[in-house]
């Protein structure tokens, strides 16, 4: 599908262009080729619905996906521990396959020696806790300080399913690159690729910013669907519809579980009218997105190309995230052997990640350790 470039992008972020250059920590190194990480057997095959096609709501598995999008800790623990009743025992067993990035930090830092590091972070559930009201998913001042510090040493990007301007509002740091709408709305460095700019890229200023919106032509359609979703769910207590610019998110976290089928059916009825849109599932959220070949993994690749790192033999990209939409990024890094994924989860689950962290507090510890490690190397 050939998409039209957005010729008149509107920037709502109060970004300081002088702070969006590649951080000084990104300097060439002479190093051995490739990064080696432990492998844990076959990669997880993430199930996907056929894009643009929705069968009967119940028979299509949509309801099952809603029920499994955020399973209880006890259920997942029991499934993965093969009958071992203790959640702690199940988590300990799971850690053998996905070791903690904190206890494995020496291994990670050894792999990072002499490498050019790029850092990618999800927002909800990674830098901030998952909360009942999406508008209240604030990150702590300590987390903000940790992100700011690590961004002084490595190019750092936030890749979120939320609107880009909303993520920037939450984070409030101009030293970073931001990708909203699951990577469909990116503002980052000018592309360094010798093949030239992507047709959906739009430079801002004098080569200082690059705005990339591969789904720009879908904006009118998403806005139309957003209105329909708000109208059809307004009488369902607890249901909220969030405008994430290139995707519409229907949250059912606060909906009584007996009413979940009603939420799903009404979203399904709207989707039947739009074959160019697809339905995906997150943590107690249904998301309507354009049918294009783009995801967080593609966003990571785009940003690495923009930074001129995609063909580097000494690259170590680290992606930290908690949601199933982050699996695409984990998979890209793992299959290309260009870095590693770190899954944030308090309970066992299958993943394309290599390491794990339990919650945002551990993410903050990891970021602090990474910055301290880099500082100690530069101080030698």
N, C-alpha and C positions, 0 to 999 in steps of 0.2 A: 504494500500500500504506500503510495506516494503522499506524503503529508506536506501541506503548505507551511512555509516558515511564518512565524509570527513577526511581522514587520514593524509592529508598533507596541513592543512590550512595555508594560507599566511596572516599574519597580516600586514596591511598597516598603522595602527594607531601608532603614536609615544606615546603610553600610558606609564605612569610611574607606574609600578606594585605596588610599595609601597603605592601609593595613591588610589589603587582600593580595599582596604579592606573596611569592613562595617564601616561607619562613627561613631564617638564616640557618636553621638546623638541617635543612635539606641541601647538603653539599656532597659532591661526588666522593666516593671512597674506592679504594682498591681492595677487592675482596674476592673470596672464592665464589664460584657460580652456584646459585640456587639456595633455597632454604629447605632444610629437612625437618619434618615433623612426624610424630607417630601416626600410623594409619590404624584404623580400627575396623577393618573388614569392609564389606561392600558398602557403597554409598547409599544413602537413603533416597529412594525414589519418591519425590514429593508428588502426590496425586494432583492432577489438575482437571478441571472440567473443560470440555471442548468449548473454545471461545465462541461467543455469540449464539450458543445453542442451549436452551433450557427445556427439559422435558417436564413432565408432571412434577410438581413441587416435591411431593413425598417420595415418589419412585426415583427421582433424580439424585437423591441422597443429600439434598440441601438441609433437611431437618437433622439428619445424622451429623452433618458437618457442623451445624450450629451447636448440637449437644456436645460434640467432641472438641470444639474450638478452644475451650478452657476447662478441661476436665479437673475434677477435684484431686487434691494431693493424694488422698487415700486410694482412689481408683487407679491412678497412674502407678503409684508405688506397688500396689498389689499385682498389677499386670506385669511390670518389669521385674519384680522380685520372684515371680513364679511361685507365689504362695507364701512367701516370707511376709509375715504380717507387719513387721516394724518398718515405718517409713524411713527411719534413720538407717536401717540395714539396707533397704532398697537404694537409698541415695548413695550410701557408701559403695555398694556394688556398682552403681551407675558411674561413680567417679573413677572407677578403674578404666572405663571406656572413654570418659570425658573428664580428664583430670583438671583440678582447679588451676586456673591461671595464676593464682597466688602461690600455691605450693610448688607450681612448676615454673615460677618466675626465673629461676636461674637457668633453666633450659631455654626459655624464650629469649632471655637476654644474651645467652651464648650464641643462639642463632642470629640474633640481631647485630652482633659485633661486625663492624665493617659494612653494614647494610644501609640502604636508604629507606627509611621507615615512613610509611604513610598510614594515617589513622582514620578509621571510619567508625562513626557511632550512631546507633539508633537513639531515639529520644525517650518515648514512653516505655517504662519498664526497664530502661537501661540507665538513663541519666536522671530520671524522675520515677517515683513509684506509680504503679497503676492505681488510679483513683476512680471513684464512682462518677464524678463530674469531670469530663475531659477538659473543661475550661480551668480546672484547678490543679492541673498536673504540673505544679511548680517544682523546679529544681532548687536544691538548697544552696546557700551561699558558699558552703564548703565545696560542693560539687562544681559550682561555677569556677571557683578558684583553681580546682584541680584541672578542669578542662582548659582554662586559660593558661595555666603553667605548661601543660603538655604541648599546647599549640605553639608555645614559644620555641619548641625544639623540633616539632614535626608538622608537616602540612596536615591539617585536621578538618574533616568534613562531618556534618550532621546529615544523615539520610533518614528521613521520616515519612510516614504516610500522611502526616498533617500538611496543611498549607505552609509554604515556605516562610511567609511573613509571620505566621503564628509561631513557628518554631524559633524564628529569630527573636520574637517578642519574649518567649520563655527564656532563651539562652542569654540574649543580650550581649554577645561578644562579637566584635567586628573582625577578630583575627581569624575567623573560620570561614569555610565554604559551606553553603547550605543547599540541600536538595530536598524539596518537598514533594508531596503527592507521589510517594514511592519512587522518587527519582525522575518524575516527569516535569519537574520545574527546578532547574539547577542554576545557581549562580556561582561561578568559580573562576579560576584563572584563565587567561587567554590560552587557547589550544596551541600546543607545541608540535602537533603532528605535521609531518612534512606534506601530507596529502591535502592539507588545507582545512578550512573550517567546514563543519557540518552544515548542511543547508538549513537546519532548524536552529542554528546558533545565531545570536545577535550580539555584536560587541557593543559595550557601553563605554563611552569615554574614549581615550586613546589607548586601546589595547590593554586596558587594565582590568576589565570585567568581561565575563562571557556569560550571557543568558541563554540557556538551552531549554526549549519547550517542545519536545517531539509530538505532543498531543494537542498542540494549540488549536487545531481546527475543530476539536471536540468540545471546546468551551461552551458554545451555545447549547449543545445537546446536554451536557452535564448540568448546566443551569436549569434547563427545562425539567430534567429528571429530578433534580433537587427539589423543585417546587412540588412535583407530584408525590415524592416520598414524604415530604413534610405534611402534605394534605392527607395522605392515606394512613399515616401513623399518629396523627394528632390526638386520636381518642384512645390510644394505647398507653396506659400509665407507665411511666418510666422510660419510654422509647424516645430517643433524641436523634435528630438528623444533623450531621455536621458537614459544612461546606469545606472540603479540602481542595478546592479549586479544580484539579483535574480528576478528582474522584469524589463521590458522595458516600458518606459513611453513616450507616444506620446502627446506632449503639443500642444493645438490648441488655446490657449489664444490670440495669435497674428494673428490668421487666420481670414480673412473676414468671417462673419457668413454664407454667401452664399456658401462658400467652405467647411463648416463643413461636409455636406454629403459626399463629395469627400474623406475627411480625414477618416471618419468612414468606408466608403465602402472599401478603400484600406487596412485599418487595418483588416477589416472583411475578405477580400480575403486571407490575409496572415494567419489569425487564422484558416481558414478552413482546413489548412494543418497540424495543430497541436492539435489533440484532448486532449492531456495531458496538454494543457495550457488553461487558461480562461481569459476572458476580464472583467475588472472592471472599474468603472468610479469614478474619483475624480473631483476636481474643475478645469474644463476645461482641463482635461487630461484623456487619455485612457491608461490603464495600463494592460500589458500582464503579467500574473503571473502563476506559477505552480498550477496544480490541486492537492493541498494537504490541509488537514484539519488544516490550520494554519492561524492566523491573529493576530492583535494587542492585542486582548483579550487573546489569548493563550500565547503571549509573556509576558503579565503582569503576568499571572499565573506562567509561567516558572521562571520569575525573583523573584517572591514572594517565590516560592519553593527554589530557589537558596539561598535566604537570610534567609531561615528557618522561614518564616513568614506565610506560607500558612495555617497552622493549629492553628495560634494564635487567641485567643478570644479577645485580646486587640489590634488588627490591625485596623489602619485607612489608607487605600490607597487612594490617591488623583490622579486623572488623568485629565490633562488639554489638550484639543485638539479642533481643529476647523473643521476637515474634516469628511466625511462620513465613512472613514476607522477607525476613532477613536470610532465609535459607538459600535464596537465589545468590546472594552475595557470598555466603559461606561456600557454596558449591563452586562458584567462579574461582575463588582463591585456592580452593583445595585442588581442583582439577588442573589448574594452570601452574600449581606449585609456586605461586607468587606470594603466598602469605598464609594466614590462618584465621579461622573464625572462632569467636569466643561466645558461646551461648550463655545468656543470663537466664537462669531458671532455678526456682526453689524446689522443683520436683523433677524426677527423671522423665526424659522424653528423647525420642530419636532425633538426630540432627546431622547436618553436614559439617557442623563445627568440629574443631579438634579439642578445644579446651572449654571450660565452663567457669562461671561465677554464679554465686547464689542469688544476689540481689544488687540493687544500685549502690549499696554501701560497699560491697566488695569491688564493684566497678571503680568507685572512687579510690579505693586502696590500690587497685591495679594501675590506674592512671598516675597516681602519686608516685608509685614505685618506678614507673616507666620514666617519668620526668627526673626523678632523683638519680636513676641509673645513668641517664644521658648527661646530667649535670656532672656526675662523678667522673665520667669519661673525659668530658671537655676540660675538667679541672686538673687532669693529670699532666 
